[in-house]
Amino acid sequence: MSLVRIAVRIAAIEALRGRTLFGDNVLDSEIGTLQVDADGNLRTEEDAPFISVYTDAATTRDIDIDLRSFAVNGATEILFEAGITAAMTETDPDTDASVLIGIGVPATDRSFEFSLDMVARQIGDILVDEDNEWAEIFRLFIQRSIRIDHARTGGTNDGLRLAGRQLKLTALLMNDPVAGEVLKPTSVMARFFAKAEELTNPELVSYITAMKAQINPDPTAWGTPSRRYGLTKDEGSAMLVDDFTNDSEVPA
């Protein structure tokens, strides 16, 4: 239900696209990109080295949330999964040697590990780059990082060597804006929407439109605290923050 989770993924992907060894092949929420089959073998259907970005488990455990709020995102796992296989090769026209697509290093196990380690390092460097506007927005959605985990996996499938690396960032995300809330121009979500005006991919454009419609800012709505904190009608009335009256005027 989180718009912030969606925005975090988009910001991370746009920040990384074209800036690592794996080029533009940065995927959104391709959770099954690296798979383990019934026999325990690692497999992928990608045909070029890739990075997949997705958000996984989240919890508000140990976080003091407000009453019945659903706007709190809590500690969220943001995963960056990179993978490469021996089939992702091309022939170097100068040497006729088999090299990894887009990278140019020999298609060996040693090169697999080098490439994955380099990409993991590049991800970290890019996401803290102050000159990368998308990375800046990504960081603004994060109140603080809680934990970073690295995992490596590898194996064969039908005799094909495959290696993958996962970087998992557990971070405390900003709360979601609630329905009807008017975004301040300086808010991170407003900055995200402004930056997203540059996106031309039709699918992404439709996502942004749907996100804006879900918030649907209303400058006359004064009951948004009721939705933010999950107040009942009686609680909202007692606290003078409800929008359940028939009054034609909005309190000053």
Backbone as CSV, one residue per row, in Angstrom:
resi,resn,N_x,N_y,N_z,CA_x,CA_y,CA_z,C_x,C_y,C_z
1,MET,0.812,-1.201,0.000,0.000,0.000,0.000,0.849,1.255,0.000
2,SER,2.165,1.113,0.000,3.050,2.248,0.213,3.460,2.928,-1.088
3,LEU,3.151,4.217,-1.200,3.619,5.003,-2.337,5.112,5.279,-2.204
4,VAL,5.593,5.389,-0.978,7.017,5.649,-0.755,7.856,4.478,-1.258
5,ARG,7.406,3.249,-1.025,8.148,2.083,-1.528,8.273,2.138,-3.045
6,ILE,7.185,2.501,-3.721,7.217,2.617,-5.183,8.213,3.692,-5.597
7,ALA,8.128,4.842,-4.931,9.003,5.965,-5.281,10.467,5.624,-5.024
8,VAL,10.751,4.916,-3.946,12.122,4.522,-3.625,12.691,3.629,-4.720
9,ARG,11.894,2.673,-5.198,12.371,1.791,-6.273,12.647,2.574,-7.550
10,ILE,11.718,3.435,-7.933,11.894,4.209,-9.158,13.131,5.097,-9.048
11,ALA,13.295,5.765,-7.906,14.440,6.660,-7.727,15.751,5.884,-7.786
12,ALA,15.801,4.719,-7.147,17.025,3.914,-7.153,17.358,3.442,-8.560
13,ILE,16.359,2.978,-9.285,16.584,2.464,-10.639,17.075,3.567,-11.561
14,GLU,16.421,4.729,-11.495,16.833,5.832,-12.356,18.219,6.349,-11.972
15,ALA,18.553,6.274,-10.694,19.882,6.697,-10.253,20.959,5.769,-10.798
16,LEU,20.659,4.472,-10.875,21.652,3.477,-11.282,21.746,3.285,-12.790
17,ARG,20.650,3.543,-13.481,20.590,3.214,-14.905,21.720,3.884,-15.696
18,GLY,22.489,3.038,-16.405,23.559,3.536,-17.255,24.812,3.960,-16.519
19,ARG,24.872,3.731,-15.208,26.011,4.218,-14.433,26.847,3.102,-13.812
20,THR,26.520,1.849,-14.107,27.316,0.730,-13.600,27.843,-0.086,-14.782
21,LEU,28.646,-1.106,-14.464,29.152,-2.000,-15.517,28.023,-2.658,-16.295
22,PHE,26.850,-2.781,-15.673,25.736,-3.480,-16.313,24.828,-2.542,-17.108
23,GLY,25.238,-1.300,-17.274,24.561,-0.373,-18.183,23.117,-0.081,-17.824
24,ASP,22.254,-0.145,-18.833,20.846,0.207,-18.655,19.992,-0.953,-18.162
25,ASN,20.588,-2.123,-18.003,19.796,-3.304,-17.642,19.542,-3.336,-16.131
26,VAL,18.746,-2.342,-15.686,18.339,-2.239,-14.286,16.833,-2.464,-14.239
27,LEU,16.407,-3.487,-13.535,15.025,-3.956,-13.576,14.264,-3.562,-12.321
28,ASP,12.961,-3.400,-12.470,12.107,-3.024,-11.344,11.313,-4.223,-10.867
29,SER,11.602,-4.641,-9.640,10.808,-5.670,-8.957,10.785,-7.012,-9.674
30,GLU,11.851,-7.333,-10.402,11.957,-8.656,-11.008,12.447,-9.621,-9.927
31,ILE,11.526,-9.940,-8.998,11.900,-10.685,-7.812,12.425,-12.073,-8.160
32,GLY,11.925,-12.641,-9.243,12.350,-13.988,-9.607,13.483,-14.029,-10.603
33,THR,14.213,-12.918,-10.756,15.290,-12.868,-11.740,16.319,-13.949,-11.468
34,LEU,16.726,-14.083,-10.224,17.558,-15.206,-9.805,16.651,-16.200,-9.096
35,GLN,16.560,-17.402,-9.635,15.639,-18.390,-9.103,16.381,-19.678,-8.754
36,VAL,15.808,-20.406,-7.816,16.302,-21.733,-7.482,15.224,-22.728,-7.888
37,ASP,15.573,-23.661,-8.795,14.573,-24.598,-9.276,14.356,-25.731,-8.278
38,ALA,13.499,-26.681,-8.655,13.128,-27.778,-7.758,14.316,-28.648,-7.370
39,ASP,15.340,-28.647,-8.194,16.532,-29.451,-7.905,17.587,-28.666,-7.132
40,GLY,17.239,-27.421,-6.771,18.191,-26.613,-6.018,19.199,-25.888,-6.875
41,ASN,18.981,-25.864,-8.196,19.905,-25.182,-9.097,19.497,-23.726,-9.290
42,LEU,20.489,-22.861,-9.353,20.250,-21.448,-9.591,20.025,-21.218,-11.073
43,ARG,19.033,-20.378,-11.407,18.760,-20.117,-12.820,18.268,-18.691,-13.005
44,THR,18.361,-18.216,-14.243,17.836,-16.910,-14.610,17.417,-16.946,-16.062
45,GLU,16.435,-16.103,-16.411,15.980,-16.010,-17.791,16.523,-14.762,-18.475
46,GLU,17.322,-13.986,-17.771,17.922,-12.797,-18.373,19.025,-13.206,-19.351
47,ASP,19.223,-12.390,-20.388,20.244,-12.709,-21.387,21.412,-11.725,-21.365
48,ALA,21.458,-10.851,-20.362,22.580,-9.925,-20.189,22.757,-9.658,-18.699
49,PRO,23.962,-9.288,-18.279,24.168,-8.966,-16.861,23.153,-7.926,-16.398
50,PHE,22.621,-8.087,-15.203,21.498,-7.256,-14.772,21.605,-6.873,-13.301
51,ILE,20.869,-5.813,-12.956,20.590,-5.438,-11.569,19.076,-5.386,-11.433
52,SER,18.544,-6.028,-10.412,17.111,-5.955,-10.123,16.925,-5.282,-8.780
53,VAL,16.039,-4.292,-8.740,15.782,-3.547,-7.514,14.367,-3.855,-7.042
54,TYR,14.222,-4.225,-5.790,12.883,-4.443,-5.264,12.855,-4.194,-3.767
55,THR,11.645,-3.975,-3.261,11.456,-3.811,-1.821,10.801,-5.071,-1.297
56,ASP,11.273,-5.512,-0.136,10.786,-6.774,0.412,10.094,-6.504,1.741
57,ALA,10.403,-7.294,2.753,9.703,-7.209,4.027,9.876,-5.843,4.684
58,ALA,8.859,-5.452,5.433,8.912,-4.214,6.203,8.176,-4.443,7.514
59,THR,8.575,-3.717,8.537,7.922,-3.868,9.836,7.989,-2.562,10.616
60,THR,6.973,-2.343,11.441,6.984,-1.212,12.363,7.270,-1.691,13.782
61,ARG,7.671,-2.939,13.923,8.043,-3.450,15.238,9.152,-2.572,15.827
62,ASP,9.029,-2.276,17.079,9.980,-1.414,17.801,9.866,0.048,17.394
63,ILE,8.844,0.371,16.600,8.604,1.767,16.224,7.274,2.195,16.832
64,ASP,7.254,3.311,17.513,6.046,3.806,18.166,5.178,4.509,17.132
65,ILE,4.210,3.770,16.565,3.359,4.368,15.539,2.163,5.047,16.192
66,ASP,1.531,5.952,15.455,0.433,6.751,15.981,-0.899,6.007,15.859
67,LEU,-1.454,5.637,16.990,-2.767,5.003,17.045,-2.904,3.887,16.024
68,ARG,-3.729,4.105,14.996,-4.030,3.049,14.024,-3.496,3.397,12.633
69,SER,-2.406,4.100,12.598,-1.890,4.619,11.336,-1.454,3.510,10.379
70,PHE,-1.804,3.680,9.116,-1.297,2.830,8.039,-0.285,3.582,7.180
71,ALA,0.042,4.809,7.575,0.956,5.636,6.780,2.413,5.391,7.130
72,VAL,2.661,4.681,8.223,4.027,4.446,8.672,4.631,3.269,7.896
73,ASN,5.742,3.510,7.244,6.387,2.455,6.452,7.347,1.607,7.275
74,GLY,7.951,2.198,8.270,8.821,1.430,9.160,10.126,1.003,8.514
75,ALA,10.726,-0.013,9.115,12.000,-0.550,8.628,11.733,-1.439,7.421
76,THR,12.278,-1.052,6.284,11.971,-1.699,5.006,13.229,-2.244,4.362
77,GLU,13.130,-3.449,3.820,14.263,-4.061,3.121,14.243,-3.635,1.648
78,ILE,15.311,-2.970,1.221,15.477,-2.571,-0.177,16.598,-3.425,-0.745
79,LEU,16.297,-4.200,-1.775,17.267,-5.163,-2.279,17.757,-4.797,-3.676
80,PHE,19.057,-4.977,-3.853,19.710,-4.789,-5.141,20.343,-6.140,-5.491
81,GLU,19.811,-6.794,-6.504,20.252,-8.140,-6.867,20.916,-8.089,-8.238
82,ALA,22.171,-8.531,-8.300,22.916,-8.515,-9.566,23.237,-9.945,-9.967
83,GLY,23.176,-10.211,-11.255,23.446,-11.561,-11.717,24.131,-11.594,-13.066
84,ILE,24.830,-12.711,-13.301,25.592,-12.867,-14.537,25.759,-14.354,-14.818
85,THR,25.725,-14.760,-16.086,25.918,-16.167,-16.436,26.944,-16.285,-17.552
86,ALA,27.421,-17.522,-17.732,28.409,-17.780,-18.771,27.828,-17.587,-20.166
87,ALA,26.506,-17.575,-20.279,25.877,-17.386,-21.590,25.817,-15.920,-21.994
88,MET,26.058,-15.026,-21.052,25.972,-13.599,-21.330,27.279,-13.100,-21.937
89,THR,27.618,-13.624,-23.101,28.912,-13.318,-23.709,28.744,-12.818,-25.134
90,GLU,29.792,-12.190,-25.613,29.903,-11.780,-27.003,31.360,-11.958,-27.418
91,THR,31.595,-11.919,-28.694,32.953,-12.126,-29.199,33.651,-10.800,-29.416
92,ASP,34.821,-10.677,-28.824,35.639,-9.479,-29.016,36.137,-9.476,-30.456
93,PRO,35.767,-8.460,-31.263,36.154,-8.441,-32.682,37.661,-8.366,-32.905
94,ASP,38.392,-7.887,-31.904,39.840,-7.751,-32.074,40.592,-9.029,-31.730
95,THR,40.059,-9.774,-30.756,40.794,-10.957,-30.291,40.062,-12.267,-30.542
96,ASP,38.773,-12.192,-30.949,37.921,-13.373,-31.112,37.706,-14.123,-29.802
97,ALA,38.040,-13.491,-28.681,37.839,-14.128,-27.384,36.403,-13.898,-26.913
98,SER,35.925,-14.795,-26.066,34.592,-14.667,-25.493,34.669,-13.764,-24.273
99,VAL,33.895,-12.649,-24.305,33.908,-11.688,-23.205,32.476,-11.427,-22.744
100,LEU,32.334,-10.932,-21.525,31.015,-10.650,-20.976,30.396,-9.451,-21.675
101,ILE,29.108,-9.562,-21.996,28.388,-8.531,-22.730,28.476,-7.186,-22.021
102,GLY,28.893,-6.168,-22.770,28.927,-4.811,-22.254,30.043,-4.513,-21.284
103,ILE,30.798,-5.545,-20.875,31.847,-5.339,-19.886,33.223,-5.511,-20.502
104,GLY,33.342,-6.530,-21.359,34.582,-6.714,-22.088,35.628,-7.535,-21.387
105,VAL,35.328,-8.054,-20.184,36.290,-8.900,-19.485,36.060,-10.356,-19.882
106,PRO,37.077,-11.211,-19.800,36.926,-12.615,-20.188,35.797,-13.299,-19.418
107,ALA,35.104,-14.197,-20.084,33.967,-14.896,-19.478,34.462,-16.037,-18.605
108,THR,35.072,-15.697,-17.486,35.600,-16.689,-16.549,34.960,-16.493,-15.182
109,ASP,35.060,-17.516,-14.319,34.521,-17.393,-12.968,35.147,-16.210,-12.234
110,ARG,36.428,-16.018,-12.441,37.128,-14.908,-11.798,36.538,-13.574,-12.242
111,SER,36.213,-13.462,-13.519,35.619,-12.228,-14.034,34.194,-12.043,-13.517
112,PHE,33.468,-13.162,-13.327,32.134,-13.071,-12.732,32.227,-12.374,-11.381
113,GLU,33.114,-12.883,-10.534,33.238,-12.345,-9.184,33.715,-10.896,-9.204
114,PHE,34.667,-10.599,-10.085,35.145,-9.228,-10.220,33.994,-8.298,-10.597
115,SER,33.210,-8.689,-11.591,32.127,-7.844,-12.077,31.067,-7.619,-11.011
116,LEU,30.687,-8.678,-10.290,29.665,-8.548,-9.260,30.140,-7.691,-8.094
117,ASP,31.399,-7.878,-7.693,31.938,-7.053,-6.612,32.024,-5.585,-7.031
118,MET,32.428,-5.347,-8.276,32.519,-3.983,-8.777,31.141,-3.327,-8.825
119,VAL,30.141,-4.058,-9.293,28.793,-3.497,-9.390,28.237,-3.198,-8.003
120,ALA,28.491,-4.089,-7.041,28.034,-3.826,-5.672,28.663,-2.539,-5.139
121,ARG,29.946,-2.364,-5.408,30.622,-1.135,-4.986,30.030,0.074,-5.714
122,GLN,29.780,-0.066,-7.023,29.230,1.043,-7.791,27.847,1.448,-7.279
123,ILE,27.038,0.478,-6.909,25.707,0.787,-6.378,25.823,1.690,-5.158
124,GLY,26.722,1.307,-4.243,26.920,2.123,-3.042,27.407,3.520,-3.352
125,ASP,28.365,3.631,-4.277,28.898,4.949,-4.632,27.847,5.824,-5.299
126,ILE,27.071,5.230,-6.176,26.071,5.998,-6.926,24.974,6.513,-6.012
127,LEU,24.528,5.699,-5.078,23.410,6.092,-4.222,23.780,7.154,-3.192
128,VAL,25.066,7.470,-3.058,25.466,8.574,-2.171,26.095,9.718,-2.963
129,ASP,25.900,9.706,-4.273,26.450,10.748,-5.136,25.581,12.001,-5.042
130,GLU,26.143,13.079,-4.506,25.367,14.301,-4.313,25.017,14.997,-5.619
131,ASP,25.675,14.635,-6.719,25.373,15.239,-8.011,24.344,14.442,-8.811
132,ASN,23.902,13.325,-8.268,22.893,12.490,-8.919,21.547,12.820,-8.283
133,GLU,20.671,13.519,-9.035,19.407,13.992,-8.470,18.509,12.850,-8.012
134,TRP,18.493,11.761,-8.793,17.659,10.630,-8.396,18.187,9.982,-7.120
135,ALA,19.500,9.898,-6.990,20.087,9.346,-5.769,19.776,10.247,-4.573
136,GLU,19.779,11.549,-4.799,19.442,12.499,-3.732,18.015,12.259,-3.246
137,ILE,17.089,12.060,-4.175,15.693,11.796,-3.815,15.592,10.459,-3.080
138,PHE,16.310,9.450,-3.564,16.335,8.149,-2.893,16.743,8.323,-1.434
139,ARG,17.800,9.074,-1.191,18.280,9.260,0.179,17.279,10.036,1.033
140,LEU,16.584,10.994,0.438,15.630,11.797,1.194,14.452,10.964,1.693
141,PHE,14.129,9.895,1.001,13.045,9.021,1.452,13.470,8.163,2.648
142,ILE,14.753,8.122,2.927,15.281,7.280,3.999,15.607,8.139,5.216
143,GLN,14.965,7.843,6.344,15.263,8.574,7.570,16.622,8.158,8.121
144,ARG,16.907,6.873,8.076,18.227,6.389,8.468,18.380,4.945,8.022
145,SER,19.611,4.555,7.775,19.910,3.157,7.452,20.080,2.387,8.754
146,ILE,19.515,1.193,8.780,19.572,0.354,9.976,20.606,-0.754,9.832
147,ARG,20.680,-1.315,8.615,21.544,-2.481,8.430,21.796,-2.693,6.942
148,ILE,22.998,-3.168,6.619,23.342,-3.534,5.245,23.876,-4.967,5.260
149,ASP,23.300,-5.809,4.407,23.729,-7.198,4.298,24.161,-7.483,2.867
150,HIS,25.219,-8.282,2.723,25.679,-8.741,1.418,25.572,-10.269,1.382
151,ALA,25.129,-10.794,0.264,25.057,-12.244,0.112,25.509,-12.602,-1.293
152,ARG,26.187,-13.737,-1.404,26.658,-14.208,-2.693,26.066,-15.578,-2.958
153,THR,25.669,-15.832,-4.193,25.162,-17.140,-4.549,25.729,-17.528,-5.902
154,GLY,25.760,-18.803,-6.170,26.292,-19.269,-7.446,25.898,-20.706,-7.682
155,GLY,26.095,-21.170,-8.900,25.754,-22.546,-9.221,25.738,-22.764,-10.709
156,THR,25.141,-23.845,-11.108,25.012,-24.172,-12.522,23.585,-24.598,-12.804
157,ASN,23.160,-24.397,-14.031,21.855,-24.861,-14.485,22.028,-25.373,-15.902
158,ASP,21.758,-26.665,-16.079,21.998,-27.309,-17.376,23.437,-27.087,-17.827
159,GLY,24.347,-27.113,-16.856,25.760,-26.955,-17.172,26.203,-25.521,-17.354
160,LEU,25.271,-24.570,-17.202,25.579,-23.155,-17.408,25.943,-22.506,-16.085
161,ARG,27.135,-21.931,-15.989,27.572,-21.283,-14.769,26.815,-19.963,-14.564
162,LEU,26.406,-19.713,-13.306,25.679,-18.495,-12.978,26.138,-18.017,-11.611
163,ALA,26.309,-16.704,-11.462,26.696,-16.137,-10.179,25.842,-14.908,-9.906
164,GLY,25.533,-14.711,-8.651,24.722,-13.560,-8.281,25.180,-12.976,-6.959
165,ARG,24.859,-11.717,-6.767,25.177,-11.051,-5.512,23.994,-10.182,-5.114
166,GLN,23.709,-10.169,-3.823,22.585,-9.395,-3.318,23.065,-8.420,-2.254
167,LEU,22.675,-7.169,-2.416,22.925,-6.141,-1.416,21.570,-5.770,-0.831
168,LYS,21.415,-5.970,0.470,20.135,-5.671,1.121,20.315,-4.537,2.117
169,LEU,19.626,-3.445,1.849,19.630,-2.286,2.730,18.334,-2.281,3.528
170,THR,18.438,-2.368,4.836,17.272,-2.218,5.699,17.281,-0.786,6.202
171,ALA,16.227,-0.049,5.856,16.212,1.387,6.138,14.857,1.810,6.686
172,LEU,14.878,2.819,7.541,13.645,3.402,8.062,13.156,4.431,7.056
173,LEU,12.028,4.131,6.408,11.508,5.005,5.361,10.619,6.103,5.928
174,MET,10.512,7.190,5.178,9.577,8.254,5.517,8.153,7.707,5.483
175,ASN,7.272,8.348,6.241,5.868,7.960,6.218,5.226,8.349,4.883
176,ASP,4.173,7.641,4.527,3.438,7.964,3.309,2.586,9.215,3.498
177,PRO,2.404,10.010,2.439,1.375,11.047,2.489,0.010,10.372,2.494
178,VAL,-0.960,10.968,3.163,-2.291,10.362,3.226,-3.198,10.977,2.176
179,ALA,-4.307,10.321,1.913,-5.255,10.785,0.903,-5.752,12.185,1.264
180,GLY,-5.743,13.059,0.280,-6.223,14.424,0.473,-5.170,15.399,0.932
181,GLU,-4.000,14.894,1.330,-2.962,15.776,1.857,-2.360,16.634,0.748
182,VAL,-2.229,17.912,1.005,-1.579,18.828,0.069,-0.080,18.779,0.333
183,LEU,0.692,18.381,-0.660,2.131,18.236,-0.487,2.817,19.595,-0.486
184,LYS,3.689,19.800,0.483,4.507,21.007,0.473,5.517,20.898,-0.668
185,PRO,5.786,21.980,-1.373,6.733,21.929,-2.502,8.107,21.394,-2.108
186,THR,8.459,21.582,-0.840,9.773,21.123,-0.382,9.768,19.680,0.101
187,SER,8.599,19.034,0.154,8.529,17.652,0.631,9.212,16.726,-0.370
188,VAL,9.695,15.611,0.124,10.406,14.685,-0.759,9.479,14.106,-1.814
189,MET,8.206,13.845,-1.479,7.297,13.297,-2.480,7.018,14.330,-3.573
190,ALA,6.904,15.602,-3.200,6.713,16.651,-4.206,7.942,16.739,-5.109
191,ARG,9.134,16.624,-4.521,10.361,16.653,-5.319,10.426,15.444,-6.240
192,PHE,9.972,14.307,-5.752,9.938,13.104,-6.582,9.022,13.305,-7.781
193,PHE,7.815,13.817,-7.539,6.872,14.033,-8.634,7.425,15.041,-9.647
194,ALA,8.091,16.083,-9.152,8.665,17.089,-10.055,9.751,16.466,-10.927
195,LYS,10.613,15.659,-10.335,11.676,14.996,-11.092,11.095,13.978,-12.067
196,ALA,10.007,13.333,-11.662,9.386,12.301,-12.498,8.779,12.872,-13.778
197,GLU,8.620,14.203,-13.843,8.123,14.814,-15.074,9.081,14.561,-16.235
198,GLU,10.329,14.216,-15.926,11.318,13.949,-16.970,11.166,12.546,-17.563
199,LEU,10.440,11.670,-16.888,10.320,10.290,-17.351,9.444,10.218,-18.601
200,THR,9.858,9.397,-19.543,9.109,9.267,-20.802,8.561,7.860,-21.029
201,ASN,9.029,6.896,-20.252,8.519,5.533,-20.398,7.023,5.523,-20.083
202,PRO,6.161,5.094,-21.025,4.704,5.153,-20.813,4.236,4.423,-19.557
203,GLU,4.873,3.297,-19.253,4.478,2.542,-18.066,4.777,3.332,-16.794
204,LEU,5.961,3.941,-16.755,6.313,4.751,-15.592,5.411,5.971,-15.465
205,VAL,5.103,6.593,-16.582,4.217,7.762,-16.572,2.857,7.381,-15.987
206,SER,2.368,6.200,-16.351,1.073,5.748,-15.822,1.164,5.483,-14.322
207,TYR,2.321,4.992,-13.854,2.509,4.773,-12.416,2.430,6.101,-11.659
208,ILE,3.132,7.106,-12.185,3.162,8.401,-11.515,1.761,9.015,-11.458
209,THR,1.028,8.881,-12.559,-0.344,9.402,-12.600,-1.212,8.726,-11.543
210,ALA,-1.081,7.421,-11.415,-1.865,6.677,-10.429,-1.473,7.073,-9.007
211,MET,-0.181,7.301,-8.774,0.273,7.703,-7.434,-0.308,9.060,-7.052
212,LYS,-0.289,10.002,-7.985,-0.840,11.325,-7.709,-2.340,11.234,-7.437
213,ALA,-3.032,10.400,-8.207,-4.477,10.256,-8.027,-4.808,9.644,-6.669
214,GLN,-3.935,8.785,-6.178,-4.175,8.147,-4.884,-4.108,9.162,-3.746
215,ILE,-3.223,10.156,-3.890,-3.144,11.212,-2.880,-4.262,12.230,-3.093
216,ASN,-4.456,12.649,-4.344,-5.532,13.561,-4.730,-5.644,14.742,-3.763
217,PRO,-4.646,15.614,-3.739,-4.639,16.728,-2.771,-5.904,17.575,-2.835
218,ASP,-6.411,17.946,-1.660,-7.617,18.763,-1.565,-7.363,19.879,-0.561
219,PRO,-7.162,21.127,-1.034,-6.834,22.232,-0.116,-7.960,22.560,0.850
220,THR,-9.185,22.065,0.609,-10.301,22.356,1.524,-10.488,21.252,2.559
221,ALA,-9.726,20.168,2.440,-9.898,19.054,3.378,-9.090,19.307,4.638
222,TRP,-9.764,19.351,5.767,-9.065,19.595,7.022,-9.105,18.366,7.922
223,GLY,-9.534,17.248,7.396,-9.611,16.026,8.190,-8.494,15.042,7.917
224,THR,-7.456,15.458,7.167,-6.385,14.506,6.875,-5.717,13.937,8.126
225,PRO,-5.648,14.681,9.270,-5.098,14.041,10.473,-5.871,12.805,10.889
226,SER,-7.175,12.798,10.641,-7.972,11.617,10.969,-7.476,10.405,10.202
227,ARG,-7.154,10.618,8.929,-6.661,9.508,8.114,-5.221,9.162,8.469
228,ARG,-4.418,10.159,8.824,-3.020,9.885,9.158,-2.916,9.061,10.434
229,TYR,-3.733,9.376,11.430,-3.613,8.685,12.712,-4.634,7.564,12.890
230,GLY,-5.544,7.409,11.948,-6.548,6.359,12.060,-7.577,6.654,13.124
231,LEU,-7.984,7.920,13.254,-8.955,8.300,14.273,-10.358,7.835,13.903
232,THR,-11.168,7.563,14.908,-12.588,7.304,14.676,-13.302,8.642,14.520
233,LYS,-14.586,8.600,14.144,-15.352,9.839,13.998,-15.425,10.598,15.315
234,ASP,-15.697,9.873,16.398,-15.807,10.539,17.696,-14.473,11.148,18.121
235,GLU,-13.394,10.427,17.885,-12.073,10.952,18.244,-11.737,12.187,17.423
236,GLY,-12.031,12.125,16.116,-11.762,13.275,15.256,-12.563,14.486,15.670
237,SER,-13.846,14.275,16.037,-14.688,15.385,16.474,-14.179,15.987,17.762
238,ALA,-13.776,15.121,18.704,-13.289,15.608,19.996,-12.004,16.404,19.849
239,MET,-11.189,16.048,18.857,-9.903,16.717,18.655,-10.000,17.845,17.633
240,LEU,-11.230,18.063,17.105,-11.473,19.125,16.114,-10.609,18.964,14.868
241,VAL,-10.393,17.719,14.468,-9.629,17.489,13.243,-10.420,16.638,12.256
242,ASP,-11.707,16.447,12.526,-12.482,15.543,11.663,-13.017,16.292,10.449
243,ASP,-13.395,15.505,9.447,-14.075,16.078,8.285,-15.415,15.377,8.105
244,PHE,-16.055,15.081,9.244,-17.293,14.331,9.193,-18.511,15.219,9.432
245,THR,-18.321,16.539,9.532,-19.436,17.439,9.769,-20.024,17.892,8.434
246,ASN,-21.107,18.565,8.522,-21.782,19.106,7.327,-21.521,20.604,7.199
247,ASP,-20.581,21.121,7.991,-20.293,22.553,7.919,-19.801,22.929,6.527
248,SER,-20.296,24.049,6.034,-19.894,24.476,4.690,-18.566,25.208,4.702
249,GLU,-18.139,25.669,5.888,-16.887,26.402,5.978,-15.810,25.545,6.599
250,VAL,-14.636,25.732,6.118,-13.480,25.014,6.657,-12.870,25.827,7.782
251,PRO,-12.655,25.247,8.971,-12.072,26.008,10.076,-10.724,26.623,9.684
252,ALA,-10.471,27.817,10.170,-9.227,28.510,9.880,-8.080,27.827,10.614
